[in-house]
Amino acid sequence: MAETAHRDEVHGPPRASSRSSSREAFVATTGRLLRRQGYASTGLKEIVIESGAPRGSLYFHFPGGKEELAVAAIELAGEQLAQAISRILGVHERVGDGLAALVDALAAALAASGFADGCPIATVTLEAAVASAPLRRASADAFASWVGALEARLHDEGLPRKLARRRALLVLAAIEGALVLARAQRDTEPLLAVREELLALAV
């Protein structure tokens, strides 16, 4: 049960509620599609169909079109995962246990999706960040918020701020790399390997 709750925390609900506003439905659907298939392969027509929201309201909420909508989806995903990181780490006395729990949640979500849902930001970052300054900035801000959440927990453990930031960058880089490898191999083994190293992390 705890693993399921953590999995929901890191990935959010699979679809926007039917009671959500049109804007929320568009953003939630876009986030899900971007995570699975990237920016270029996600079209506005598909977003409208998948969201169930009125097509006419799309440009009312997002006059900048697909790019503006993608930025909103990245911002939401970044905020949700930053909050999840803080919550998961906050319920564990040892930072290593908290990091292991975070990787467990990510691995469970990835496996449950058939290895389709990796990092909610990485796919767009690798594909579109060079061509779109707004997407690059949104992605950078999301990653920065995750590093910040990790850094805060490590600093609370007594690490000096500069060392806590370096350690946070190392942790995030290890997890992000493991997610990419796990999707490519369709196997959670890379994540489990990183989990064991983080579990032993001492500050």
Contacts in CASP RR format, 6 or more apart in sequence:
PFRMAT RR
TARGET T0000
AUTHOR 0000-0000-0000
METHOD contacts of the structure
MODEL  1
MAETAHRDEVHGPPRASSRSSSREAFVATTGRLLRRQGYASTGLKEIVIE
SGAPRGSLYFHFPGGKEELAVAAIELAGEQLAQAISRILGVHERVGDGLA
ALVDALAAALAASGFADGCPIATVTLEAAVASAPLRRASADAFASWVGAL
EARLHDEGLPRKLARRRALLVLAAIEGALVLARAQRDTEPLLAVREELLA
LAV
3 104 0 8 1.000
3 105 0 8 1.000
3 108 0 8 1.000
4 108 0 8 1.000
6 84 0 8 1.000
6 88 0 8 1.000
6 101 0 8 1.000
6 102 0 8 1.000
6 104 0 8 1.000
6 105 0 8 1.000
6 108 0 8 1.000
7 105 0 8 1.000
7 108 0 8 1.000
7 109 0 8 1.000
7 112 0 8 1.000
9 80 0 8 1.000
9 83 0 8 1.000
9 84 0 8 1.000
9 87 0 8 1.000
9 88 0 8 1.000
9 105 0 8 1.000
10 80 0 8 1.000
10 81 0 8 1.000
10 84 0 8 1.000
10 88 0 8 1.000
10 102 0 8 1.000
10 105 0 8 1.000
10 106 0 8 1.000
10 109 0 8 1.000
11 109 0 8 1.000
11 117 0 8 1.000
11 120 0 8 1.000
12 80 0 8 1.000
13 28 0 8 1.000
14 32 0 8 1.000
15 28 0 8 1.000
15 29 0 8 1.000
15 32 0 8 1.000
16 24 0 8 1.000
16 25 0 8 1.000
16 27 0 8 1.000
16 28 0 8 1.000
16 29 0 8 1.000
16 51 0 8 1.000
20 28 0 8 1.000
22 51 0 8 1.000
22 53 0 8 1.000
22 54 0 8 1.000
22 57 0 8 1.000
22 58 0 8 1.000
22 61 0 8 1.000
23 57 0 8 1.000
23 61 0 8 1.000
25 51 0 8 1.000
25 52 0 8 1.000
25 53 0 8 1.000
26 47 0 8 1.000
26 48 0 8 1.000
26 51 0 8 1.000
26 53 0 8 1.000
26 58 0 8 1.000
26 61 0 8 1.000
26 62 0 8 1.000
26 69 0 8 1.000
27 69 0 8 1.000
27 72 0 8 1.000
27 73 0 8 1.000
27 76 0 8 1.000
28 51 0 8 1.000
28 73 0 8 1.000
28 76 0 8 1.000
29 47 0 8 1.000
29 50 0 8 1.000
29 51 0 8 1.000
29 52 0 8 1.000
30 42 0 8 1.000
30 47 0 8 1.000
30 69 0 8 1.000
30 70 0 8 1.000
30 72 0 8 1.000
30 73 0 8 1.000
31 70 0 8 1.000
31 73 0 8 1.000
31 74 0 8 1.000
31 76 0 8 1.000
31 77 0 8 1.000
31 120 0 8 1.000
32 50 0 8 1.000
32 117 0 8 1.000
33 42 0 8 1.000
33 43 0 8 1.000
33 46 0 8 1.000
33 47 0 8 1.000
33 50 0 8 1.000
34 42 0 8 1.000
34 70 0 8 1.000
34 73 0 8 1.000
34 74 0 8 1.000
34 120 0 8 1.000
34 123 0 8 1.000
34 124 0 8 1.000
35 77 0 8 1.000
35 117 0 8 1.000
35 118 0 8 1.000
35 119 0 8 1.000
35 120 0 8 1.000
35 123 0 8 1.000
36 113 0 8 1.000
36 116 0 8 1.000
36 117 0 8 1.000
36 123 0 8 1.000
37 123 0 8 1.000
38 123 0 8 1.000
38 124 0 8 1.000
38 127 0 8 1.000
38 128 0 8 1.000
39 70 0 8 1.000
39 123 0 8 1.000
39 124 0 8 1.000
39 127 0 8 1.000
39 128 0 8 1.000
39 135 0 8 1.000
40 127 0 8 1.000
40 128 0 8 1.000
42 66 0 8 1.000
42 70 0 8 1.000
43 66 0 8 1.000
44 58 0 8 1.000
44 65 0 8 1.000
44 66 0 8 1.000
44 69 0 8 1.000
47 58 0 8 1.000
47 69 0 8 1.000
48 55 0 8 1.000
48 58 0 8 1.000
58 65 0 8 1.000
58 69 0 8 1.000
59 65 0 8 1.000
62 68 0 8 1.000
62 69 0 8 1.000
62 72 0 8 1.000
67 132 0 8 1.000
67 134 0 8 1.000
67 135 0 8 1.000
68 134 0 8 1.000
70 124 0 8 1.000
70 128 0 8 1.000
70 135 0 8 1.000
70 138 0 8 1.000
71 134 0 8 1.000
71 135 0 8 1.000
71 138 0 8 1.000
74 120 0 8 1.000
74 121 0 8 1.000
74 124 0 8 1.000
74 135 0 8 1.000
74 138 0 8 1.000
74 139 0 8 1.000
74 142 0 8 1.000
75 138 0 8 1.000
75 141 0 8 1.000
75 142 0 8 1.000
77 120 0 8 1.000
77 121 0 8 1.000
77 142 0 8 1.000
78 120 0 8 1.000
78 121 0 8 1.000
78 141 0 8 1.000
78 142 0 8 1.000
78 145 0 8 1.000
78 146 0 8 1.000
79 142 0 8 1.000
79 145 0 8 1.000
81 120 0 8 1.000
81 142 0 8 1.000
81 146 0 8 1.000
82 142 0 8 1.000
82 145 0 8 1.000
82 146 0 8 1.000
82 148 0 8 1.000
82 149 0 8 1.000
83 149 0 8 1.000
84 102 0 8 1.000
84 105 0 8 1.000
85 102 0 8 1.000
85 146 0 8 1.000
85 149 0 8 1.000
85 150 0 8 1.000
86 149 0 8 1.000
86 152 0 8 1.000
86 153 0 8 1.000
88 98 0 8 1.000
88 101 0 8 1.000
88 102 0 8 1.000
88 105 0 8 1.000
89 95 0 8 1.000
89 98 0 8 1.000
89 99 0 8 1.000
89 102 0 8 1.000
89 149 0 8 1.000
89 150 0 8 1.000
89 153 0 8 1.000
90 98 0 8 1.000
90 153 0 8 1.000
91 98 0 8 1.000
92 98 0 8 1.000
92 101 0 8 1.000
95 153 0 8 1.000
95 154 0 8 1.000
95 157 0 8 1.000
95 201 0 8 1.000
95 203 0 8 1.000
96 198 0 8 1.000
96 199 0 8 1.000
96 200 0 8 1.000
96 201 0 8 1.000
97 199 0 8 1.000
99 171 0 8 1.000
99 195 0 8 1.000
99 198 0 8 1.000
99 199 0 8 1.000
99 201 0 8 1.000
100 195 0 8 1.000
100 196 0 8 1.000
100 198 0 8 1.000
100 199 0 8 1.000
102 175 0 8 1.000
103 175 0 8 1.000
103 178 0 8 1.000
103 191 0 8 1.000
103 192 0 8 1.000
103 194 0 8 1.000
103 195 0 8 1.000
103 198 0 8 1.000
104 195 0 8 1.000
106 118 0 8 1.000
106 175 0 8 1.000
106 179 0 8 1.000
106 191 0 8 1.000
107 182 0 8 1.000
107 188 0 8 1.000
107 191 0 8 1.000
107 192 0 8 1.000
107 195 0 8 1.000
109 117 0 8 1.000
109 118 0 8 1.000
110 117 0 8 1.000
110 118 0 8 1.000
110 179 0 8 1.000
110 182 0 8 1.000
110 183 0 8 1.000
110 188 0 8 1.000
110 191 0 8 1.000
111 188 0 8 1.000
114 186 0 8 1.000
115 182 0 8 1.000
115 183 0 8 1.000
115 186 0 8 1.000
118 179 0 8 1.000
118 183 0 8 1.000
119 176 0 8 1.000
119 179 0 8 1.000
119 180 0 8 1.000
121 139 0 8 1.000
121 142 0 8 1.000
121 143 0 8 1.000
122 176 0 8 1.000
122 179 0 8 1.000
122 180 0 8 1.000
124 135 0 8 1.000
124 139 0 8 1.000
125 135 0 8 1.000
125 136 0 8 1.000
125 139 0 8 1.000
125 143 0 8 1.000
128 135 0 8 1.000
129 135 0 8 1.000
129 136 0 8 1.000
129 139 0 8 1.000
130 136 0 8 1.000
143 172 0 8 1.000
146 172 0 8 1.000
147 165 0 8 1.000
147 168 0 8 1.000
147 169 0 8 1.000
147 172 0 8 1.000
148 165 0 8 1.000
148 168 0 8 1.000
150 167 0 8 1.000
150 168 0 8 1.000
150 171 0 8 1.000
150 172 0 8 1.000
151 161 0 8 1.000
151 164 0 8 1.000
151 165 0 8 1.000
151 167 0 8 1.000
151 168 0 8 1.000
152 164 0 8 1.000
154 163 0 8 1.000
154 164 0 8 1.000
154 167 0 8 1.000
154 168 0 8 1.000
154 203 0 8 1.000
155 161 0 8 1.000
155 164 0 8 1.000
157 203 0 8 1.000
158 164 0 8 1.000
158 203 0 8 1.000
159 167 0 8 1.000
159 203 0 8 1.000
167 201 0 8 1.000
167 203 0 8 1.000
171 198 0 8 1.000
171 201 0 8 1.000
174 194 0 8 1.000
174 197 0 8 1.000
174 198 0 8 1.000
175 191 0 8 1.000
175 194 0 8 1.000
177 190 0 8 1.000
178 190 0 8 1.000
178 191 0 8 1.000
178 193 0 8 1.000
178 194 0 8 1.000
179 190 0 8 1.000
179 191 0 8 1.000
181 190 0 8 1.000
182 188 0 8 1.000
182 189 0 8 1.000
182 190 0 8 1.000
182 191 0 8 1.000
END
